[in-house]
């Protein structure tokens, strides 16, 4: 069965958000093996840290960012399924996940650590915000589209009708 155009747009935005979340989760690993933005950022904020401690901090960030990314992927998959299935709770769930994801992204982007600098370098913080753009598009399209209808036959009443 072909999906209505509004539902295809919502799902396209959600799958784009899923892909962007996977990309945002991978970027810190790419950084670790190439540009070392995160390690340099930690080293600049804590010049007295020896290299093993900087490496440990980078590893800790990678674990935390991976867990956040995995939860984001799960949220995208569950909410996309809810939209496809026409679940009544899809709109509030997508909206709640958008608010939660944006809050987590802003926390990574803006939170300062004890050095007075943000915990993440700005490039990695902004990378974590990019999936929120797709989330905003999905929420907007979802709330502008007609209310989802329950799929399948309507339940019938049994017995005589009250008069």
Secondary structure, 3 states (H helix, E strand, C coil): CCCCHHHHHHHHHHHHHHHHHHHHHHHHHHHHHCCCHHHHHHHHHCCCCCHHHHHHHHHHHHHHHHHHHHHHHHHHHHHHHHHHHCCCCHHHHHHHHHHHHHHHHHHHHHCECCCCCECCCHHHHHHHHHHHHHHHHHHHHHHHCCCCCCCCCCCCCCCCCCC
